[in-house]
């Protein structure tokens, strides 16, 4: 199995992700793990308007709120 790609956190984003409710953290963490392996989680979508820069968003609804994580 190939090595996982490295996650480089920008600013306080890691802290922000850790503040999410547990089910959302698990979901986002798994989506990032799939990205590290070169895949794309089913709940991701490419953000438009960035000139094909490969910006990806993971979206999770939780108790009436929608939480997002963005990576490239």
Backbone as a ProteinNet text record, in pm:
[ID]
protein_1_A
[PRIMARY]
XXXXXXXXXXXXXXXXXXXXXXXXXXXXXXXXXXXXXXXXXXXXXXXXXXXXXXXXXXXXXXXXXXXXXXXX
[TERTIARY]
85	0	89.6	58.1	139.3	124.6	224.8	221.8	109.4	55.5	-49	9.9	-66	-25.1	-32.4	53.2	59.2	-51.6	-112.1	-208.8	-132.9	-142.9	-81.5	-195.3	-206.1	-313.7	-274.5	-368.8	-345.9	-411.9	-333.9	-387.6	-446	-565.6	-631.9	-729.7	-721.5	-820.8	-828.7	-716.8	-720.7	-799.5	-775.7	-850.9	-998.9	-1029.9	-1169.4	-1236.7	-1168.3	-1224.1	-1247.4	-1157.6	-1172.4	-1291.1	-1340.5	-1455.5	-1588.3	-1585.7	-1707.8	-1761	-1891.8	-1948.3	-1880.8	-1873.1	-1803.3	-1844.7	-1975.3	-2011.2	-1958.6	-1953.1	-1903.6	-1751.8	-1682.3	-1536.9	-1501.6	-1576.1	-1550.5	-1569.9	-1677.5	-1709.4	-1602.7	-1567.6	-1466.1	-1329.8	-1296.5	-1168.9	-1157.4	-1266.6	-1265.4	-1252.7	-1322.1	-1313	-1169.9	-1104.4	-964.8	-872.4	-900.9	-821.1	-832.2	-951.9	-970.7	-892.2	-894.6	-817.7	-668.2	-621.4	-479.3	-439.1	-532.1	-505.6	-527	-565.3	-582.2	-723.4	-818.3	-957.7	-1041.8	-1171.3	-1265.9	-1389.7	-1418.9	-1534	-1662.6	-1767	-1894.1	-1960.3	-1926.7	-1986	-1898.5	-1806.7	-1723.8	-1772.7	-1741.3	-1768.3	-1659.4	-1630.2	-1530.7	-1594.3	-1526.8	-1577.8	-1548.1	-1647.9	-1627.9	-1580.6	-1527	-1484.3	-1340.3	-1263.2	-1123.6	-1029.4	-1079.7	-995	-935.1	-1009.3	-959	-847.1	-842.8	-734.6	-747.9	-853.3	-869.8	-909.8	-992.9	-1042.6	-1164.3	-1162.1	-1266.9	-1331.2	-1462.5	-1538.7	-1606.5	-1598.9	-1672	-1784.2	-1906.5	-2023.8	-2091.7	-2130.8	-2202.9	-2310.9	-2434.6	-2545.1	-2552.4	-2579.2	-2587.1	-2681.8	-2792.5	-2891.3	-2928.8	-2958.8	-3004.4	-2893.6	-2769.7	-2656.3	-2585.3	-2519.3	-2435.8	-2291.2	-2205	-2064	-1981	-1873.4	-1790.9	-1642.8	-1569.9	-1424.2	-1379.4	-1275.2	-1226.5	-1079.7	-1042	-901.6	-862.8	-734.7	-681.9	-570.3
-117.9	0	124.2	223.8	345.4	425.8	506.5	592.1	695.1	733.2	835.4	971.5	1052.7	1191.1	1265.7	1362.6	1440.9	1545.6	1563.8	1672.1	1789.4	1904.1	2027.2	2120.9	2149.5	2234	2380.5	2464.4	2607.7	2682	2764.5	2845.4	2758.9	2794.4	2726.8	2619.8	2576.5	2484.5	2351.1	2300.3	2172.5	2189.8	2298.3	2326.9	2342.7	2411	2429.3	2294.7	2204.7	2072.8	1994.3	2006.3	1936.4	1986.9	2106.7	2162.2	2109.6	2039.1	1982.8	1872.7	1845.4	1731.7	1600.5	1503.5	1377.4	1308.8	1294.8	1226.7	1300.1	1431.8	1510.9	1496.5	1499.1	1479.8	1344.8	1241.4	1108.5	1108.6	1170.8	1177	1254.3	1371.4	1454.3	1385.5	1325.3	1255.7	1141.4	1066	956.8	1009.7	1119	1179.9	1226.6	1285.2	1327.2	1207.3	1099.8	977.8	923.3	920.9	875	964.9	1095.8	1189.1	1161	1131.6	1099.8	976.4	886.1	764.2	785.7	910	941.8	927.2	902.5	885	1007.2	991.3	1100.5	1043.9	1090.9	1046.4	1082.9	1004.4	1027.3	1161.2	1218.2	1345.8	1465.5	1449.6	1562.7	1615.6	1741	1800.1	1902.5	1919.1	2017	2154	2249.6	2386.2	2455	2520.5	2593.3	2735.3	2800.6	2938.6	2955	2846.7	2854.9	2820.5	2828.2	2807.5	2668.9	2567.4	2431.4	2399.6	2468.7	2451.2	2323.7	2245.9	2122.1	2143.9	2243.7	2270.5	2180.3	2102.8	2005.6	2038.9	2020.5	2049	1920.7	1894.7	1784.6	1849.3	1800	1859	1754.1	1793.4	1703.3	1782.4	1737.1	1797.3	1732.8	1816.6	1766.4	1853.7	1795.2	1863.3	2001.8	2010.8	2136.3	2228.6	2194.4	2274	2199.8	2273.7	2215.4	2255.9	2155.9	2180.2	2140.6	2216.3	2196.2	2194.3	2115.6	2117	2129.8	2207.3	2231.3	2190.8	2123	2085.5	2092.6	2091.2	2089.3	1987.9
0	0	0	-83.3	-86.7	42.5	70.6	190.1	179.1	293.8	296.3	263.8	192	168.3	300.7	318	441.2	444	561.3	582	641.2	578.5	629.2	666.8	794.4	844.6	830.8	792.5	774.6	890.3	956.3	1066.2	1176.8	1219.4	1331.2	1283.6	1159.4	1103.3	1175.5	1220.9	1293.7	1423	1491.3	1614.3	1582.9	1472.6	1432.1	1406.7	1337.1	1309.2	1437.9	1531.3	1659.7	1740.8	1710.1	1781.1	1725.9	1613.4	1555.6	1647.6	1640.6	1716.2	1672.8	1763.2	1736.8	1606.3	1577.5	1452.5	1328.7	1335	1222.3	1212.3	1326.7	1325.2	1263.9	1301.5	1245.7	1094.3	1050	907.2	829.5	879.1	813	815.7	928.9	940	840.2	823.6	727.8	584.8	554.8	421.4	393.4	493.2	475.7	458.6	530.7	516	372.7	319.6	181.6	85.9	109.4	25.9	37.8	157.9	177	96.6	75.8	-1.1	-150.7	-188.9	-330.7	-381.9	-291.9	-331.9	-305.6	-325.1	-303.7	-234.6	-114.5	-36	-110	-88.9	-159.8	-123.9	-9.1	33.7	-0.6	-95.2	-137.4	-271	-293.6	-424.5	-453.4	-580.6	-622.4	-619.3	-557.5	-552.7	-685.2	-738.4	-864.3	-834	-936	-920.7	-877.8	-875.9	-835.7	-950.3	-1071.6	-1189	-1199.2	-1158	-1167.9	-1071	-957.8	-860.6	-778.4	-798.7	-723.6	-578.9	-553.2	-418.7	-396.4	-287.7	-259.3	-125.5	-117.9	3.3	50.7	180.4	243.3	322.6	304	368.3	455.2	576.8	666.8	739.4	728.4	802.8	940.7	1042.1	1179.2	1259	1301.3	1387.1	1336.3	1208.2	1149.8	1102.3	1128	1081.6	969.1	883.8	781	809.9	826.6	857.1	737.1	712.6	594.6	629.6	552.2	555.7	410	387.2	250.9	245.8	137	120.2	-26.9	-51.3	-187.2	-196.8
[MASK]
++++++++++++++++++++++++++++++++++++++++++++++++++++++++++++++++++++++++

